[in-house]
């Protein structure tokens, strides 16, 4: 069974640019969550999508957005990049039931120069 | 007060030692508890999941939850060099968004041969 796939794995951008990250969940999983991981703050919740609807959103500025497609694949977008956006962005999928068990991809490492 | 507190370490032990990793949390509404392991440059992988007070064992790993003290622990018996990784505790709430887990900042463990 294929795991969660994230692309691209590494990318470098400059301040002011925008970036789009992609996530393909485990087959059959309908929920996709996004997290930002930095050395200082650890893992912080960005948002969760279930059946193409945003179910919850973390405390991040509006520059961070996402969406989910009918096949459960998800994308997140960060506009007007800032140096502080440099981080590992992790996508996690789950069945969307009450279990809360999340399965993570390997992440997309974003460096903003 | 942060919702989840975890000693960041680093923790260095000799091979074969018993390792104890701990987290405390502040909100008694949290109802399920997980431990994730994250190797360098990889995404977190789910190790243990529990929702009740007491112990849950899986091979060399034991997860312990004390809801009255809001304290969770992970014990690793007969630790191996392959256990060297960062261990993250995570907590969640059935009434909330299942994709929104609160993570500790992680404890970096090194097991020396």
Interface residues (C-beta under 8 A of the other chain):
Chain A: X4 X31 X32 X33 X35 X41 X42 X43 X45 X48 X50 X55 X56 X58 X90 X92 X94 X96 X97 X98 X99 X100 X101 X102 X103 X104 X105 X106 X107
Chain B: X32 X34 X36 X41 X42 X43 X44 X45 X46 X49 X88 X90 X92 X94 X96 X97 X98 X99 X100 X101 X102 X103 X104 X105 X106
